């Protein structure tokens, strides 16, 4: 049988005496079916500890009787253990899988915040309802009235949901949980509140940016910052300082140029080494190592001839280099540096950041008519919808020219309108109308009519009745001109004879 007890320990007092004391927390000791004796902590309340001991003993008895198996017991123990232990194991798993330090830090931070805010102490406490309430609270309660720029946006909330769901899926795969308690949690619609809309840069903006990026380090150093001549570019520089700043500007220009002409991400470009560049081969390539790529898959990209020439010149001017040296010293504050370069070049920075360079790459690939599958390979996207939808800026595409390629839809002349022969509905009927409609003709000396042909309205030959000379047309033809439309008479008149 399981028993409960409290540990005793010796406490040294300030006067040097030792006093025997008893722990406030109770412990449980029980024997597993295999004969192993286990001791687990209980609670400070003895009755609660005894209830827990009885539960453990019932589990042992059921296992001995074959009612439940060992896997179910271990799963139950995993669910009831502290969630912090599982989070630490998950962190070790991510680190061993080779994720970047930034990804590891951000995932851990999101998990800690969500678990703390939702009040999850054990895996068994993870439920869909508290998570859904937390998501709604970030969107509504934490945003001041009338200020939609504050609080979390749907995209940010979705990243938190993704981190927690990834943790739960790992727990299931590692036999720490049996089912996914977050299966019913749905992500928010990100299109309802888009906080950041990136755009591609025009060719004129790119040209001005590259020029300013190369010149601005020297211009900033020569600009007077205080005094009467504040703002004037008149400061003198030593030759060594000018050479260092010119090389810094040249590196910054090459960083922007490489980002646009290769589609590399900022982190990938920062990790590229000279050993990854095959600049002296007939076909110049850059290799993206698996440890560097976002999708953790090695890949290779071709480099355009003009960019390859500038990279070779940059390498030759750097002195002695090894394959392990980085191609560029990409600053961590490149986002802020880019904004200052844009402002100095007179370019609106709205929607432009370092990642906008990839949007510019995808947009110009589409503008040049590159096949979507080829563009997807260059951008290294797993889904073509990312390339064509998210990363392609339609504002720079020639939509008007595309519409002009559609066929011209001009109204054709068509057949001439048909002229309907007058039937005499309005006014007096023609003398031959009765005959042509099948009526009878009365004459003092003649009872028949001579038939001749005439041309109808369609150009064909149609029979036409004409009275014999001297014959008199009957006046018995009765047509109500007020009831029938002109030219639309049915051929069913009754002619009295």
ABEGO torsion letter per residue (X at the ends): XBBBBBBBBBBBBAAGBBBBBBBABBBBBBBBAAGBBBBBBBBABAAAAAAAAAAAAAAAAAAAAGABBAAAAAAAAAAABBAAAAAAAAAAAAAAAGBBAAAAAAAAAAAAAAAAAAGBABAAABBAAAAAAAAAAAAAAABBBGBAABEBBAAAAAAAAAAAAAAAAAAAAAGABABBAAAABBBBBAAABBABBBBBBBAAAAAAAAAAAAAAAAAAAABBABEAABGBBABBBBAAAAAAAAAAAAAAAAAAAAAAAAGBBAAAAAABBAAABBAABABBBBBBBAAABAAGBBBBBBBBAAAAAAAAAAAAAAEBBBAABBABBBBAAAAAAAAAAAAAAGBBABGBBAAAAAAAAAAAAAAAGBBAAAAAAAAGBABAAAAAAAABBAAABBAAAAAAABBBBBBBAEBBBBBBBBAGABEBBBAAAAAAAGBBBBBAABABBBBBBBBBAAGBBBBBBBBBBGBBBBAABBBBAAABBBGABBBABBBBX
